[in-house]
């Protein structure tokens, strides 16, 4: 499915089902919370493998130099990542009048809920496209670490959460792929 594409005027449009918008809001909100927590205590956050995937060592063979480099750069990098995630949330919020819901219960389809929610179309300017690409990358890096994906692509996480996280990781990859293809025309 080609989720993103250019319209006749050359604007980049994205199309999502309401449940997909809800899911994106949930995971991007969680990413923002993770980034804010990391920004409050960079030394502690640097022990989190997901954080280290998003901000890898500048000097892989020198832990002390990497820690020093991270001390001077992590705050700005985390702020940039949070800004990009905020742009994604703002884009999603502009498409729907609903504020982001950061709980999994919101994703559940109630049988009493009318089926009148229609697909959502997003209009992305070039700056928003870059924020989307960066945020999708950060989400996938975080999920890859949580799934314990090895360099050969094997997922080593074995828990009740693994099927959902795997599907989410793959779905975010398809969203990212569609976005990349749409701007590479």
N, C-alpha and C positions, 0 to 999 in steps of 0.2 A: 504494500500500500504506500503510495506516495503522499505523505502527510503534508509536505510543504511544496509550494510551487509559486511561480510568478504569474500575476494576472496580466491582462492586456496592457495595463498602464506601467508594468514593470515593477510593481510592488510585490514584496514577498509575503505570501499569505500562508498561514498554517491552519489546519482543520483538525479539531479534536472533539471527541465525544465528551459530554459533561463528566462522566466518571473518570475519564483520562485527565481532565482539567483538575478534578478533585485530587486525584492521585499525584499529579505534578505539584499541586499546592502543598500537599502533605510532605512529600519528600524534600522539596526545596525549603520549606519551613524548617524541617529537621536539620537540613544542611546549614541553614543560617544559625540555628541554635548551637550546632556543633562548632561552627566557626567562631561564634561569639564566646563560647566557653573556652576555646583554644586561645583566643586573643587575651583572655583574662589571666591565663597562666601558661605562657608559651613553653617554659621548661617541662612542665608536667605533660602538656599536650604532645610534646615531641616524642614521648614514649608510646603514643598511640600509633599503631602501624598505619591506620588510614590517614592520619595527619602527615605521617612521614611520606606516604605516597603522593599526597598533594604538594608537599614541600620537601622534596628529597634533599639529601645531603649535597651541599655544594662541592665538598671535598670528600669523596667516598673513602679515601685511604687515610683521612685525618679527622678523627672525631672531634678533637678540640677546635680545629679551624672551622669545621662544619657548625659546631655549636655557636661559635663566635659570629659566623656569618648569619646564622638563623636569628641570633639575638638582635642583629641590626636590621634584618629584612622581613622577618616573619610578620610583624605588626602591619606593615604596609601591604604585604601580599594577602594576608587574611582580610584586611579591609577591602581590598580589590575584589576578592572572591565573594565577600558578603554583599558588596555593591552589585556585582553581576547577578547574584541570586535575587537581590531585591528588584532588579530590573525585570527578571523573569516573573517574579510574583506580581509586580505592577502590571505587566503585560497580561497575565492571566486574570488579574483583578479587573482590568479594564474591559476584558472580554465578557466577564460575568459580573453582575452587580454584587455577588456574594463575596464577603471577606474570606481569606484563606482559613480553612478549618484544619487544625493540626491534630486531629485525632482519627484513629482508624475507624471508629464507629460511623463517622461521616461518610465513609466509602461504601457502607453497606446499603444495598438497595432495599428499601422497605416495600413490602407488598402494597402498603397503603399509599405510597408515593405515586402521583400520577406520572404517566410516561410522556409528559409534555416537554421535558427538557430536550432541547434540540442541540445539534452539533454546534460547536463554537468555532468561529473564524477569528484568527489573530492576524493583525497587520503589523509586521515587524520592519522597523527602519534598520539601516545598516548597523547602528550602534547596538540595537537590541539583538540583532542576529549574533554579533560577537559575544554579547552577554549570555545568550542562550547556548552557544557552542561551548563557552568556558564552563558554564554551570553544569551542562550535561556531562562534560568531561570530569568535573569534580565529583558529581554524583556517581558516575561509573567507576572512578578510581576508589571511592569510598566503599562502594558495594563489592568491587573486586577484592578488596582487602578483607571485608567481612565474610565473603564467600571463600576465602583462602584460595584464590585462583593462582595456580602456579604459572611460571612462564610458558609452559606448553599448553595452557588453556584449561587444565583440569581443575574442577572445583572440588576442594577437599572438605568443605563444611558439611557435616552430617548432623543435622538437627531438624526440628519441626519447622524452623523458619526457612530452611534451605530452598524448598520448592518455590515459595513466594519470592524470595530474594533473587533467585536465579531468573525467574520470569521477569521480574522488574528490571534486572540488569540487562537482559536481552531486549526487552521492550524499549528501554532508554537508548540502547544501541541502535535500534531501528529508527527511533525518532531522530537521533543524531545523524545517522546515515542519510535519511531523507533531507535533513537540513543541509548537510554538506553537498549532496547532489544538486539541490536546488540553487545553491549559490555558485556552483561550478559549471554553470551553463555558458 
